Amino acid sequence: MKKFYRICGLAIIVGLVMMLVGWSNNGVRPIIANHNHFTLTAIDDSKLTRTYTSNHKFNKVFIQTDSSDVFLHSGKKYQVNVTGVNPDAVQVKLANNRLNIYEPRPIAINWRKIGSRIDVTVPQNVHYTEFDSDSDHGNIRLKDLKANANFVSCMDGYLDIDNIDTKNTSLITGSNHRLTLNNSDLGNAEVKIDGGWCRLLNCRSTMTLDASNANITINNSQLSNRNSFTLQSSNLVIKNTPNLSYQLTADGKAIRYKGSKPYENFIKKNSKKNFLLVDSTEGTITIK
């Protein structure tokens, strides 16, 4: 009998906590996931939009999300639009010349399947020192931006970069999604890819690339100075990349240079300044 009363009392307490948490989170109700923590989910599928505007200037942007999609781009004024079933779940703050956008991660209390879209507009005539974007399960898109440094981590979503001009770039992607880089000057770039595919088109960079289980295409781009690629179970195709010397190594004669016979090791001097070193294991290298 005591055990029965304990179970009933626990159920009442859990019910009260669920009601209080749901009331305090603006149209979101709690459910129990895995019987060990509370999760919040939207009551219905209706989407709302919340807009933040600011007249204060800032030169850094920091974005950290769990499942929301991010679109960071230039425009006429500072503005952040958050659209989703619970836009209040995304926090926006401005402090110390830095715009901070944060979405809680699934630890203890969190929002299930928020599916928000975060649209960030920054004026192009401001000198930005840093853009920093980190997403666990959402997609990230950057367009028409200039900054000293650009750091992006997109672990379970696609990453699109278009018309970006930076001195230093750090990109991390995973979970078999795509990474596309178009019409951009990436400066000194460090790129890490874990699965999926990567396309570099009309870009300029001095790049260090670490890739596993990926398909990589570099087309009509300029690799300057010393570049180094380490590939594991990945395929690399380079097209229309002039003025570049090569030192290539691959397992089992998996290198082809402009239709030649396959090589296991290949060296070609086309430039005194620009050089690409590639070390490939269980993959192919094709230069066209």
BAFI-3210 file (N, C-alpha, C; in Angstrom, 3 decimals, decimal comma, padded with zeros to 6 digits):
// residues 288
n [1|2|3|4|5|6|7|8|9|10|11|12|13|14|15|16|17|18|19|20|21|22|23|24|25|26|27|28|29|30|31|32|33|34|35|36|37|38|39|40|41|42|43|44|45|46|47|48|49|50|51|52|53|54|55|56|57|58|59|60|61|62|63|64|65|66|67|68|69|70|71|72|73|74|75|76|77|78|79|80|81|82|83|84|85|86|87|88|89|90|91|92|93|94|95|96|97|98|99|100|101|102|103|104|105|106|107|108|109|110|111|112|113|114|115|116|117|118|119|120|121|122|123|124|125|126|127|128|129|130|131|132|133|134|135|136|137|138|139|140|141|142|143|144|145|146|147|148|149|150|151|152|153|154|155|156|157|158|159|160|161|162|163|164|165|166|167|168|169|170|171|172|173|174|175|176|177|178|179|180|181|182|183|184|185|186|187|188|189|190|191|192|193|194|195|196|197|198|199|200|201|202|203|204|205|206|207|208|209|210|211|212|213|214|215|216|217|218|219|220|221|222|223|224|225|226|227|228|229|230|231|232|233|234|235|236|237|238|239|240|241|242|243|244|245|246|247|248|249|250|251|252|253|254|255|256|257|258|259|260|261|262|263|264|265|266|267|268|269|270|271|272|273|274|275|276|277|278|279|280|281|282|283|284|285|286|287|288]
n.u [000,834|001,936|003,762|002,041|000,895|003,184|003,805|001,513|001,779|004,186|003,389|001,524|003,179|004,921|003,049|002,233|004,663|005,048|002,885|003,519|006,002|005,229|003,436|005,195|006,667|005,549|003,329|004,260|004,380|005,320|006,813|007,694|010,772|012,532|012,207|013,779|014,307|012,961|011,335|010,510|007,853|006,203|002,791|001,129|001,415|001,628|003,395|005,331|006,698|009,401|010,912|013,984|015,524|018,198|019,908|022,428|025,874|027,879|030,678|031,128|029,725|028,056|026,748|024,896|023,286|020,824|018,919|017,936|017,771|020,174|020,646|022,902|023,663|024,415|022,916|020,676|020,314|020,772|019,323|017,371|015,496|013,418|011,811|009,389|007,817|008,119|009,460|010,462|012,185|014,689|017,383|018,395|020,944|022,797|025,976|029,027|029,981|029,238|027,026|024,954|023,490|021,499|020,441|018,934|020,503|019,772|019,742|018,748|016,215|014,614|013,742|011,835|012,283|012,188|012,688|013,213|013,842|016,534|017,210|019,676|020,634|023,216|024,782|026,749|028,745|030,238|033,177|033,851|035,098|034,796|032,908|031,046|029,679|027,744|026,230|024,281|022,300|021,134|020,933|023,335|023,815|025,810|026,204|027,434|029,379|031,949|034,863|037,391|037,788|036,276|034,387|032,941|030,872|029,173|027,474|025,441|024,027|023,585|026,081|026,375|028,276|028,655|030,068|031,935|034,373|037,221|040,017|040,860|039,695|037,691|036,272|033,985|032,418|029,996|028,453|027,616|026,642|026,332|028,864|029,215|031,083|031,240|032,387|034,192|036,678|038,646|040,885|043,418|042,643|041,201|039,857|037,618|036,179|033,766|032,482|029,971|029,825|031,906|032,091|034,048|033,973|035,024|036,750|039,212|042,072|044,355|044,829|044,254|043,227|041,300|039,871|037,413|035,777|034,513|033,476|035,146|035,227|037,040|036,854|037,740|039,218|041,607|044,359|046,551|050,005|051,243|049,508|047,763|046,417|044,816|043,537|041,100|039,666|038,384|037,422|038,993|038,623|040,033|039,607|040,392|042,298|044,665|048,250|049,544|051,464|052,049|052,263|051,567|050,171|048,888|047,025|047,586|047,933|046,090|045,934|045,259|046,357|045,237|044,170|046,189|048,112|047,458|048,858|050,795|052,358|052,932|054,414|054,359|055,551|054,274|054,251|056,188|055,462|052,915|051,563|050,474|050,064|049,093|047,938|046,633|044,540|043,069|041,440|040,712|042,471|042,008|043,119|042,078]
n.v [-001,210|001,224|001,548|001,986|004,477|006,029|005,917|007,177|009,706|010,558|010,668|012,763|014,908|014,995|015,637|018,223|019,608|019,385|020,896|023,443|023,934|023,884|026,086|028,146|028,393|029,512|028,433|025,850|022,433|020,078|016,824|013,482|012,095|009,122|008,583|009,901|012,592|015,866|016,946|019,493|020,223|021,534|022,679|022,728|022,791|025,335|028,139|030,824|034,159|035,957|039,063|040,748|043,834|046,236|049,230|049,455|049,060|046,221|043,992|041,327|038,078|035,516|032,342|029,709|026,715|024,086|022,582|024,323|025,991|028,141|031,277|033,482|036,650|039,581|042,881|045,730|046,608|045,902|042,954|040,305|037,540|035,122|032,254|029,845|027,059|027,680|030,407|031,766|030,089|030,529|032,495|035,867|038,157|041,184|042,199|043,661|044,435|042,223|040,071|037,696|034,628|032,073|028,743|026,461|023,371|019,781|019,093|018,021|020,049|020,808|021,751|019,852|019,101|021,795|023,156|025,727|028,695|030,770|033,896|036,053|039,327|041,481|044,670|045,436|047,302|047,392|046,643|043,472|041,371|038,714|035,818|033,317|030,226|027,544|024,472|021,704|019,976|021,367|023,232|025,374|028,475|030,811|034,009|036,567|038,025|039,673|039,301|039,150|036,616|033,400|030,973|027,844|025,218|022,420|019,811|017,917|018,533|020,439|022,611|025,673|028,015|031,151|033,637|034,759|036,557|036,215|036,305|034,204|030,901|028,366|025,271|022,734|019,733|017,025|013,705|012,779|014,830|017,712|020,009|023,072|025,421|028,476|030,969|032,384|033,872|032,289|032,649|031,686|028,494|025,937|022,834|020,307|017,264|014,834|012,372|012,468|014,975|017,380|020,469|022,711|025,687|028,141|029,467|030,824|030,019|029,120|026,024|023,591|020,373|017,832|014,828|012,232|009,387|010,763|012,631|014,777|017,694|019,993|022,821|025,050|026,790|028,515|027,367|028,574|029,151|026,908|023,913|021,305|018,083|015,511|012,405|009,941|007,042|008,442|010,316|012,384|014,978|017,198|020,007|022,229|023,871|025,994|026,707|025,222|023,080|019,548|016,987|013,817|011,037|007,768|004,773|001,723|002,483|004,643|007,138|009,501|011,578|013,916|012,066|010,171|007,101|005,055|006,010|005,377|007,059|010,467|013,278|016,612|019,536|022,563|025,110|027,574|028,677|027,844|024,979|021,617|019,099|015,802|013,129|010,076|007,475|004,466|005,539|007,628|009,773|012,275|014,283|016,707]
n.w [000,000|000,799|-001,255|-003,391|-002,706|-002,815|-005,553|-006,612|-005,440|-006,595|-009,269|-009,162|-008,433|-010,642|-012,627|-011,789|-012,028|-014,781|-015,758|-014,744|-015,980|-018,662|-018,717|-018,256|-020,526|-022,808|-024,736|-025,036|-024,294|-021,758|-022,055|-021,100|-021,764|-022,282|-019,652|-017,825|-018,011|-018,619|-021,569|-023,872|-026,064|-028,984|-028,823|-031,054|-034,682|-035,660|-036,886|-035,671|-035,840|-034,598|-034,260|-033,992|-033,677|-033,911|-033,114|-032,294|-032,911|-033,745|-033,958|-033,986|-034,374|-032,797|-032,920|-031,650|-031,958|-031,553|-033,185|-035,066|-038,275|-039,789|-041,291|-042,279|-043,362|-045,396|-045,349|-045,244|-042,608|-039,068|-038,073|-036,707|-037,429|-036,100|-036,828|-036,109|-034,363|-031,747|-031,261|-029,067|-027,846|-028,788|-027,930|-028,014|-027,689|-027,102|-026,443|-025,377|-027,943|-029,420|-031,070|-029,743|-030,266|-029,177|-028,786|-026,643|-025,852|-025,909|-022,930|-019,885|-019,505|-022,487|-025,895|-028,073|-031,453|-032,508|-034,913|-035,957|-037,946|-038,228|-039,148|-039,876|-040,330|-041,288|-041,608|-044,487|-044,607|-042,318|-040,460|-039,708|-037,191|-036,500|-037,297|-035,859|-035,914|-034,734|-034,949|-033,936|-035,087|-037,165|-040,312|-041,945|-043,506|-045,160|-046,571|-048,703|-047,028|-045,076|-043,161|-040,578|-039,479|-039,732|-038,299|-038,401|-037,384|-038,257|-037,533|-038,071|-040,475|-043,525|-044,969|-046,448|-048,205|-049,610|-051,542|-049,616|-047,799|-046,137|-043,823|-042,278|-041,929|-040,483|-040,802|-039,977|-040,632|-040,615|-040,466|-043,002|-044,741|-046,948|-048,033|-049,416|-051,197|-052,613|-054,875|-053,144|-050,986|-048,905|-047,400|-045,094|-044,565|-042,557|-042,852|-041,926|-042,634|-042,110|-043,566|-046,225|-048,837|-050,527|-052,211|-053,960|-055,571|-057,793|-055,928|-053,605|-051,710|-049,049|-047,996|-045,434|-045,294|-043,852|-044,309|-044,172|-045,465|-047,614|-050,543|-052,629|-054,533|-056,395|-058,238|-060,792|-059,126|-056,995|-055,360|-053,133|-052,242|-049,783|-049,570|-047,865|-047,870|-046,133|-046,560|-045,899|-046,931|-049,003|-051,947|-054,293|-056,607|-058,874|-060,862|-063,499|-062,149|-062,135|-062,295|-060,176|-058,245|-057,643|-055,172|-054,732|-053,014|-052,870|-052,039|-053,799|-056,587|-057,263|-058,393|-060,868|-063,422|-065,471|-067,397|-067,540|-067,064|-064,134|-060,973|-058,004|-056,562|-057,231|-058,759|-059,776|-061,169|-061,538|-060,656|-058,938|-056,566|-055,616|-054,097|-053,667|-051,382|-051,042|-049,146|-049,386|-048,235|-049,000|-051,060|-053,972|-056,302|-058,612|-061,196|-063,389]
ca.u [000,000|002,828|004,332|000,989|000,802|004,390|003,659|000,499|002,350|005,163|002,655|000,945|004,272|005,357|002,013|002,311|005,868|004,819|001,997|004,240|007,004|004,523|002,906|006,277|007,429|004,849|002,748|005,014|004,014|006,387|006,579|008,831|011,526|013,462|011,867|014,807|014,401|011,838|011,513|009,406|007,459|005,168|001,425|000,641|002,415|001,578|004,682|005,320|007,944|009,812|011,921|014,833|016,270|019,088|020,651|023,783|026,803|028,691|031,592|031,248|028,461|028,215|025,486|024,971|021,940|020,700|018,238|017,431|018,538|020,738|021,009|023,621|023,939|024,473|021,706|020,674|020,291|020,886|018,017|017,308|014,155|013,334|010,515|009,234|006,680|008,398|010,608|011,004|013,223|015,968|017,739|019,210|021,473|023,873|026,844|030,463|030,156|029,021|025,663|024,912|022,243|021,685|019,307|019,318|020,746|018,938|020,279|017,711|015,013|014,914|012,616|011,948|011,931|011,790|012,656|013,156|014,745|017,132|017,675|020,468|021,082|024,206|025,198|027,995|029,748|030,892|034,325|033,597|036,294|034,574|031,623|031,204|028,397|027,860|024,921|024,339|021,404|020,534|021,702|023,915|024,103|026,450|026,201|027,772|029,933|033,377|035,304|038,755|037,777|034,987|034,436|031,642|030,781|027,840|027,728|024,397|023,250|024,416|026,726|026,536|028,992|028,623|030,565|032,507|035,744|037,809|041,448|041,036|038,462|037,690|035,005|033,863|031,134|029,935|027,191|027,235|025,921|027,107|029,543|029,417|031,812|031,140|032,734|034,658|038,085|038,638|042,130|044,025|041,476|041,302|038,574|037,524|034,959|033,554|031,357|029,285|030,594|032,328|032,337|034,708|033,801|035,386|037,216|040,635|042,393|045,478|043,948|044,585|041,992|041,305|038,576|037,218|034,511|033,941|033,751|035,559|035,455|037,556|036,693|037,954|039,615|043,040|044,996|047,766|051,053|051,358|048,246|047,969|045,193|044,916|042,272|040,877|038,481|037,755|037,749|039,286|038,666|040,433|039,412|040,633|043,016|045,950|049,382|049,608|052,314|051,445|052,955|050,403|050,408|047,635|047,171|047,205|047,872|044,757|046,101|045,233|046,640|044,823|043,998|047,391|048,020|047,353|050,087|050,713|052,999|052,983|054,931|054,281|055,890|053,642|054,357|057,233|054,890|051,706|051,907|049,473|050,501|047,940|048,212|045,333|044,465|041,820|040,635|041,234|042,810|041,903|043,393|041,583]
ca.v [000,000|002,382|001,699|002,571|005,903|006,687|006,063|008,208|011,003|010,920|011,040|014,095|015,882|015,113|016,362|019,640|020,168|019,479|022,029|024,683|024,142|024,234|027,441|029,135|028,380|030,147|027,588|024,613|021,519|019,124|015,395|012,784|011,297|008,165|008,460|010,450|014,041|016,528|017,513|020,377|020,118|022,504|022,193|022,492|023,030|026,711|028,807|032,240|034,864|036,983|039,895|041,573|044,863|046,981|050,364|049,388|048,368|045,140|043,490|039,879|037,346|034,172|031,617|028,314|026,159|022,639|022,012|025,361|026,373|029,485|031,992|034,700|037,344|041,037|043,601|047,164|046,938|044,792|042,366|038,865|036,966|033,733|031,704|028,455|026,794|028,338|031,296|032,217|029,159|031,060|033,693|036,832|039,192|042,013|042,631|043,768|044,491|040,899|039,558|036,313|033,921|030,792|027,837|025,435|022,011|018,825|018,655|018,196|020,625|021,279|021,782|018,805|019,422|023,190|023,396|027,160|029,297|031,979|034,723|037,133|040,312|042,428|045,620|045,041|048,361|047,314|045,737|042,420|040,638|037,276|035,131|032,009|029,522|026,166|023,821|020,256|019,238|022,260|023,625|026,713|029,113|032,117|034,627|037,988|038,489|039,930|039,291|038,667|035,188|032,735|029,646|027,194|023,799|021,952|018,399|017,042|019,339|020,899|023,913|026,380|029,283|031,804|035,015|035,091|037,061|036,179|036,041|032,898|030,130|027,034|024,618|021,348|019,136|015,592|012,975|012,506|015,931|018,394|021,278|023,762|026,676|029,127|032,382|032,889|033,929|031,699|032,953|030,482|027,691|024,589|022,186|018,918|016,662|013,454|011,853|013,393|015,461|018,782|021,069|024,013|026,234|029,560|029,926|031,041|029,646|028,284|025,118|022,323|019,596|016,500|014,275|010,788|008,914|011,934|012,904|016,176|018,232|021,361|023,207|026,452|027,480|028,749|027,000|029,390|028,812|025,483|023,293|019,930|017,304|014,159|011,781|008,564|006,476|009,584|010,518|013,781|015,356|018,591|020,424|023,630|024,550|026,284|027,237|024,465|021,891|018,441|015,814|013,003|009,659|007,038|003,325|000,888|003,166|005,256|008,531|009,753|012,976|014,310|010,912|009,331|005,805|005,233|006,085|005,293|008,307|011,344|014,628|017,466|020,918|023,547|026,438|027,726|029,239|027,166|023,566|020,787|017,797|014,963|011,778|009,415|006,073|003,806|006,463|007,949|011,163|012,511|015,650|016,871]
ca.w [000,000|000,826|-002,592|-004,228|-002,373|-003,323|-007,007|-006,856|-005,086|-007,615|-010,481|-008,952|-008,464|-012,029|-013,351|-011,435|-012,634|-016,218|-016,011|-014,469|-017,017|-019,885|-018,587|-018,240|-021,772|-023,933|-025,760|-025,186|-023,224|-021,472|-022,063|-020,506|-022,725|-021,683|-018,234|-016,944|-018,078|-019,265|-022,897|-024,237|-027,464|-029,347|-028,689|-032,409|-035,722|-036,151|-036,771|-035,332|-036,148|-033,649|-034,913|-033,144|-034,405|-033,032|-033,667|-031,756|-033,792|-033,202|-034,987|-033,851|-034,336|-032,244|-033,028|-031,212|-032,021|-031,501|-034,351|-035,962|-039,458|-039,661|-042,523|-041,910|-044,621|-045,303|-045,740|-044,976|-041,187|-038,140|-037,798|-036,505|-037,491|-035,670|-037,216|-035,705|-033,493|-030,471|-031,471|-027,787|-027,406|-029,256|-027,174|-028,755|-026,805|-027,635|-025,350|-025,670|-029,400|-029,991|-031,136|-029,284|-030,544|-028,503|-028,644|-025,671|-026,309|-025,177|-021,648|-018,871|-020,104|-023,824|-026,824|-029,075|-032,833|-032,654|-036,345|-036,230|-038,920|-037,679|-040,263|-039,291|-041,314|-040,774|-042,653|-045,133|-044,515|-041,014|-040,447|-038,727|-036,804|-036,333|-037,374|-035,226|-035,979|-034,264|-034,958|-033,760|-035,980|-038,144|-041,486|-041,858|-044,787|-045,054|-047,898|-048,858|-045,759|-044,974|-041,768|-040,371|-039,180|-039,882|-037,701|-038,558|-037,083|-038,653|-037,330|-038,609|-041,406|-044,635|-044,820|-047,720|-048,092|-050,918|-051,576|-048,316|-047,880|-044,804|-043,759|-041,646|-041,965|-039,894|-041,131|-039,526|-040,991|-040,368|-040,621|-044,394|-045,362|-047,976|-047,805|-050,691|-051,077|-053,916|-055,087|-051,855|-050,615|-047,570|-046,707|-044,527|-044,196|-042,010|-043,128|-041,479|-043,156|-041,686|-044,333|-047,117|-049,976|-050,479|-053,523|-053,937|-056,914|-057,932|-054,615|-053,383|-050,337|-048,659|-047,262|-044,800|-045,348|-043,246|-044,711|-044,123|-046,049|-048,288|-051,950|-052,673|-055,873|-056,446|-059,641|-061,157|-057,900|-056,849|-054,106|-053,087|-051,290|-049,454|-049,185|-047,429|-047,723|-045,592|-046,944|-045,470|-047,602|-049,672|-053,354|-054,599|-058,016|-059,058|-062,250|-063,865|-061,065|-062,780|-061,538|-058,934|-058,255|-056,908|-054,645|-054,405|-052,585|-052,662|-052,019|-054,924|-057,883|-057,328|-058,829|-062,315|-063,754|-066,821|-068,271|-067,596|-066,406|-062,683|-060,184|-056,544|-056,151|-058,402|-058,524|-060,961|-060,859|-062,421|-060,047|-057,937|-055,349|-055,145|-053,959|-052,991|-050,892|-050,716|-048,652|-049,446|-047,846|-049,409|-051,844|-055,299|-056,614|-060,051|-061,626|-064,761]
c.u [000,869|003,436|003,329|000,882|002,020|004,294|002,656|001,046|003,356|004,475|002,060|002,020|004,756|004,350|002,050|003,526|005,684|003,929|002,719|005,266|006,347|003,986|003,999|007,021|006,590|004,381|003,496|004,652|005,139|005,918|007,806|009,488|012,513|013,300|012,934|015,007|013,207|012,243|010,299|009,119|006,325|003,787|000,822|001,742|002,399|002,908|004,498|006,666|008,197|010,985|012,669|015,556|017,121|019,750|022,097|024,675|027,545|029,564|031,867|029,854|028,751|026,852|025,716|023,559|021,990|020,106|017,741|018,357|018,961|021,062|021,593|024,072|023,971|023,172|021,815|020,782|020,476|019,495|018,148|015,848|014,228|011,927|010,455|008,034|006,880|009,616|011,215|012,086|014,610|016,242|018,675|019,645|022,613|024,691|028,287|030,760|029,977|027,547|025,691|023,531|022,415|020,367|019,710|019,506|019,955|019,631|019,242|016,434|015,372|013,662|012,822|011,473|011,409|011,697|012,585|014,102|015,224|017,770|018,359|020,975|022,061|024,592|026,577|029,103|030,453|032,046|034,122|034,888|036,054|033,110|031,842|029,842|028,605|026,465|025,087|023,536|020,743|021,457|022,203|024,211|024,675|026,554|026,556|028,296|031,439|033,760|036,758|038,787|036,363|035,120|033,043|031,777|029,351|027,884|026,694|023,462|024,155|024,942|026,961|027,203|029,095|029,059|031,004|033,960|036,308|039,312|041,737|039,687|038,677|036,313|035,051|032,480|031,185|028,605|026,696|026,358|026,854|027,732|029,795|030,041|031,867|031,646|033,285|036,176|038,163|039,910|042,835|042,915|041,889|039,925|038,647|036,167|034,895|032,305|030,733|030,146|030,832|032,591|032,898|034,678|034,121|035,840|038,732|040,943|043,791|044,907|044,671|043,286|042,213|039,932|038,570|035,840|033,781|034,296|033,983|035,829|035,911|037,589|036,909|038,321|041,133|043,483|046,369|048,717|051,045|050,021|048,492|046,624|045,550|043,563|042,232|039,577|037,687|038,235|037,894|039,360|038,993|040,342|039,779|041,257|044,435|047,037|049,510|050,487|051,725|052,506|051,872|050,827|049,064|047,911|046,821|047,031|046,492|044,815|046,056|045,393|046,322|044,845|045,186|047,110|047,964|048,720|049,775|051,338|053,173|053,471|054,883|054,538|055,308|053,813|055,496|056,670|053,772|051,892|050,799|050,074|049,264|048,426|046,868|045,458|043,089|040,885|041,284|041,514|042,784|042,132|042,981|041,977]
c.v [001,260|002,633|002,350|004,068|006,669|006,928|007,153|009,595|011,481|011,362|012,433|015,169|016,098|015,894|017,846|020,302|020,353|020,663|023,345|024,975|024,538|025,643|028,478|029,220|028,677|029,171|026,306|023,706|020,516|017,686|014,743|011,923|010,421|008,051|009,040|011,947|014,593|017,064|018,365|020,254|021,084|021,880|021,907|022,856|024,451|027,401|030,297|032,842|035,931|037,736|040,737|042,576|045,650|048,110|050,380|048,580|047,270|044,609|041,993|039,265|035,928|033,491|030,174|027,750|024,644|022,092|023,053|025,574|027,833|030,034|033,329|035,388|038,846|041,643|045,061|047,492|045,677|044,236|040,855|038,444|035,503|033,238|030,237|028,281|027,411|029,239|031,812|031,279|029,612|032,388|034,573|037,935|039,932|042,544|042,650|043,673|043,136|040,536|038,073|035,726|032,491|030,025|026,711|024,071|021,032|018,252|019,001|018,723|021,207|021,246|020,727|019,314|020,848|023,550|024,859|027,536|030,615|032,737|035,955|038,033|041,272|043,374|045,269|046,073|048,393|046,314|044,710|041,660|039,132|036,903|033,714|031,332|028,054|025,557|022,315|019,517|020,122|022,522|025,059|027,220|030,499|032,722|036,108|038,595|038,709|039,979|038,848|037,150|034,640|031,307|029,024|025,711|023,357|020,424|017,479|017,842|019,785|022,304|024,501|027,728|029,897|033,259|035,500|035,517|037,125|035,932|034,660|032,191|028,782|026,420|023,164|020,843|017,638|014,994|012,925|013,579|016,667|019,686|021,901|025,122|027,305|030,567|033,056|032,910|033,494|031,990|031,672|029,619|026,337|023,949|020,734|018,372|015,212|012,931|012,911|013,815|016,958|019,264|022,468|024,565|027,724|030,161|030,107|030,714|029,059|027,307|023,918|021,544|018,224|015,891|012,759|010,453|010,029|011,925|014,400|016,575|019,678|021,776|024,707|027,310|027,599|028,364|027,655|028,901|027,306|024,954|021,822|019,243|015,927|013,487|010,330|008,073|007,566|009,673|012,008|013,974|016,837|018,930|021,900|024,428|024,829|026,675|026,564|023,232|020,828|017,480|014,922|011,589|008,994|005,541|002,720|001,578|003,777|006,714|008,585|011,250|013,211|013,136|009,984|007,949|006,019|005,187|005,833|006,523|009,176|012,721|015,401|018,901|021,846|024,975|026,446|028,143|028,390|025,649|022,838|019,426|017,003|013,586|011,070|007,941|005,528|004,775|006,720|009,439|011,315|013,986|015,766|018,226]
c.w [000,000|-000,555|-003,538|-003,987|-002,896|-004,822|-007,338|-006,550|-006,101|-008,897|-010,358|-009,043|-009,888|-012,844|-013,065|-012,071|-014,127|-016,562|-015,808|-015,552|-018,322|-019,844|-018,725|-019,557|-022,999|-025,009|-026,019|-024,031|-022,986|-021,650|-021,438|-021,571|-021,972|-020,167|-017,309|-017,094|-018,832|-020,631|-023,214|-025,720|-027,748|-029,247|-030,056|-033,400|-036,259|-035,889|-036,529|-035,698|-035,100|-034,268|-033,890|-034,041|-033,417|-033,798|-033,189|-032,692|-033,029|-034,330|-034,865|-033,801|-033,854|-032,244|-032,597|-031,155|-031,889|-032,792|-035,340|-037,155|-039,340|-041,047|-042,109|-043,185|-044,391|-045,800|-045,359|-043,492|-040,350|-037,852|-037,644|-036,538|-037,081|-035,966|-036,825|-034,812|-032,113|-030,623|-030,179|-027,262|-027,825|-028,566|-028,002|-027,799|-027,499|-026,472|-025,825|-027,167|-030,075|-029,932|-030,786|-029,544|-030,048|-028,452|-027,698|-026,311|-025,440|-023,953|-020,587|-019,512|-021,458|-024,672|-027,897|-030,428|-032,981|-034,125|-036,713|-037,368|-038,336|-038,831|-039,681|-040,410|-040,657|-041,906|-043,204|-044,960|-043,162|-041,106|-039,331|-038,446|-036,754|-036,550|-036,843|-035,174|-035,624|-034,203|-034,821|-034,829|-037,030|-039,323|-041,326|-043,264|-044,530|-046,448|-047,796|-047,557|-045,879|-043,500|-041,700|-040,201|-039,271|-039,368|-037,777|-038,238|-037,340|-038,646|-037,959|-039,506|-042,533|-044,364|-046,200|-047,474|-049,480|-050,772|-050,191|-048,512|-046,468|-044,901|-043,184|-041,577|-041,294|-040,121|-040,671|-039,908|-040,732|-040,766|-042,057|-045,020|-046,317|-047,450|-049,167|-050,429|-052,460|-053,851|-053,833|-051,769|-049,156|-046,785|-046,288|-043,935|-043,635|-042,124|-042,668|-041,888|-042,696|-042,385|-045,223|-048,284|-049,865|-051,898|-053,340|-055,358|-056,908|-056,597|-054,618|-051,932|-050,253|-047,642|-046,664|-044,666|-044,740|-043,504|-044,571|-044,678|-046,791|-049,770|-052,108|-054,115|-055,763|-057,907|-059,808|-059,945|-057,841|-055,450|-054,072|-052,007|-051,015|-048,922|-048,855|-047,199|-047,159|-045,774|-046,485|-046,093|-048,307|-051,116|-053,641|-056,110|-058,100|-060,541|-062,403|-062,721|-061,548|-061,783|-060,173|-059,133|-057,338|-056,381|-054,044|-054,033|-052,319|-052,676|-053,378|-056,252|-058,138|-057,751|-060,352|-062,556|-065,223|-067,798|-068,367|-066,993|-064,886|-061,990|-058,709|-055,907|-057,391|-057,984|-059,836|-060,547|-061,916|-061,915|-059,035|-056,576|-054,762|-055,212|-053,202|-052,660|-050,472|-050,297|-048,520|-049,078|-048,213|-050,131|-053,190|-055,419|-058,130|-060,338|-063,093|-065,318]
res [m|k|k|f|y|r|i|c|g|l|a|i|i|v|g|l|v|m|m|l|v|g|w|s|n|n|g|v|r|p|i|i|a|n|h|n|h|f|t|l|t|a|i|d|d|s|k|l|t|r|t|y|t|s|n|h|k|f|n|k|v|f|i|q|t|d|s|s|d|v|f|l|h|s|g|k|k|y|q|v|n|v|t|g|v|n|p|d|a|v|q|v|k|l|a|n|n|r|l|n|i|y|e|p|r|p|i|a|i|n|w|r|k|i|g|s|r|i|d|v|t|v|p|q|n|v|h|y|t|e|f|d|s|d|s|d|h|g|n|i|r|l|k|d|l|k|a|n|a|n|f|v|s|c|m|d|g|y|l|d|i|d|n|i|d|t|k|n|t|s|l|i|t|g|s|n|h|r|l|t|l|n|n|s|d|l|g|n|a|e|v|k|i|d|g|g|w|c|r|l|l|n|c|r|s|t|m|t|l|d|a|s|n|a|n|i|t|i|n|n|s|q|l|s|n|r|n|s|f|t|l|q|s|s|n|l|v|i|k|n|t|p|n|l|s|y|q|l|t|a|d|g|k|a|i|r|y|k|g|s|k|p|y|e|n|f|i|k|k|n|s|k|k|n|f|l|l|v|d|s|t|e|g|t|i|t|i|k]
***
